[in-house]
């Protein structure tokens, strides 16, 4: 019985850790997409600044949520961050393909 409880707790901890890493990885990749758009000239300075500000806002929210939850995000918080990142990803695509160039 103790082994079953311990394995369940370890599984929950491992899944939570992976999800947090995925949140960090996705944010990192989107920042790279923004930087690539600036280098290629497909993003203007204003567009890049807007996108970076939104990414920064999400990063602060995640840090705040993790601080208040012992270093972890709840499933609700991960879903909220995922929706925010989806929205930012769509904005990156739209800005990169809107025929405005630096």
VOBA-50281 format. One record per residue (C-alpha): residue in one letter; x, y, z. Coordinates in Angstrom, 3 decimals. Example, Ala and Ser with C-alpha at 12.3 -4.5 7.8 and 13.67 -1.06 7.14 Angstrom:
// residues 2
{A,{12.300,-4.500,7.800}},
{S,{13.670,-1.060,7.140}},
//
This chain:
// residues 102
{X,{0.000,0.000,0.000}},
{X,{2.803,2.396,0.875}},
{X,{4.554,1.630,-2.419}},
{X,{1.386,2.431,-4.367}},
{X,{0.960,5.785,-2.633}},
{X,{4.637,6.644,-3.089}},
{X,{4.596,5.760,-6.785}},
{X,{1.440,7.846,-7.281}},
{X,{3.009,10.861,-5.582}},
{X,{6.211,10.506,-7.614}},
{X,{4.218,10.242,-10.838}},
{X,{2.295,13.428,-10.047}},
{X,{5.529,15.251,-9.224}},
{X,{7.199,14.035,-12.428}},
{X,{4.242,15.073,-14.601}},
{X,{4.119,18.510,-12.976}},
{X,{7.841,18.997,-13.584}},
{X,{7.539,18.074,-17.254}},
{X,{4.654,20.453,-17.787}},
{X,{6.584,23.306,-16.195}},
{X,{9.546,22.550,-18.454}},
{X,{7.244,22.563,-21.471}},
{X,{5.931,25.992,-20.486}},
{X,{9.496,27.326,-20.251}},
{X,{10.549,25.692,-23.529}},
{X,{7.600,27.081,-25.451}},
{X,{8.219,30.595,-24.167}},
{X,{11.895,30.270,-25.122}},
{X,{11.006,29.131,-28.654}},
{X,{8.590,32.013,-29.169}},
{X,{11.218,34.529,-28.095}},
{X,{13.521,32.928,-30.673}},
{X,{10.798,33.343,-33.337}},
{X,{10.501,37.037,-32.445}},
{X,{14.269,37.530,-32.620}},
{X,{14.428,35.711,-35.970}},
{X,{11.684,37.979,-37.321}},
{X,{13.639,41.055,-36.276}},
{X,{16.832,39.725,-37.882}},
{X,{15.060,38.883,-41.138}},
{X,{13.256,42.213,-41.216}},
{X,{9.765,40.672,-41.249}},
{X,{8.967,42.242,-37.854}},
{X,{9.121,45.969,-37.276}},
{X,{10.585,47.328,-34.064}},
{X,{7.143,48.223,-32.762}},
{X,{5.731,44.777,-33.479}},
{X,{8.698,43.107,-31.808}},
{X,{8.396,45.390,-28.782}},
{X,{4.683,44.576,-28.459}},
{X,{5.331,40.832,-28.688}},
{X,{8.217,40.987,-26.208}},
{X,{6.050,42.930,-23.759}},
{X,{3.332,40.278,-23.971}},
{X,{5.887,37.478,-23.475}},
{X,{7.287,39.373,-20.501}},
{X,{3.791,39.671,-19.030}},
{X,{3.254,35.911,-19.350}},
{X,{6.693,35.247,-17.831}},
{X,{5.837,37.427,-14.800}},
{X,{2.481,35.663,-14.367}},
{X,{4.143,32.245,-14.462}},
{X,{6.795,33.330,-11.951}},
{X,{4.092,34.712,-9.650}},
{X,{1.993,31.552,-9.934}},
{X,{4.991,29.322,-9.260}},
{X,{5.992,31.414,-6.245}},
{X,{2.514,31.058,-4.757}},
{X,{2.270,27.305,-5.473}},
{X,{5.576,26.014,-4.192}},
{X,{7.325,26.140,-7.575}},
{X,{4.592,24.401,-9.580}},
{X,{1.729,25.388,-11.844}},
{X,{-1.736,23.957,-11.383}},
{X,{-3.441,22.369,-14.407}},
{X,{-5.678,25.437,-14.671}},
{X,{-2.644,27.753,-14.701}},
{X,{-0.858,25.636,-17.321}},
{X,{-3.958,25.753,-19.540}},
{X,{-4.220,29.523,-19.096}},
{X,{-0.555,29.982,-20.012}},
{X,{-1.020,27.670,-23.006}},
{X,{-3.935,29.801,-24.269}},
{X,{-1.881,32.968,-23.820}},
{X,{1.061,31.435,-25.683}},
{X,{-1.271,30.286,-28.485}},
{X,{-2.532,33.849,-28.851}},
{X,{1.008,35.254,-28.917}},
{X,{2.061,32.606,-31.437}},
{X,{-0.796,33.673,-33.731}},
{X,{0.237,37.308,-33.354}},
{X,{3.833,36.458,-34.235}},
{X,{2.647,34.736,-37.408}},
{X,{0.330,37.615,-38.362}},
{X,{2.997,40.252,-37.752}},
{X,{5.613,38.300,-39.696}},
{X,{3.270,37.977,-42.690}},
{X,{1.558,41.395,-42.762}},
{X,{3.770,42.935,-45.492}},
{X,{5.300,45.492,-43.113}},
{X,{9.080,45.384,-43.188}},
{X,{11.828,47.026,-41.224}},
//
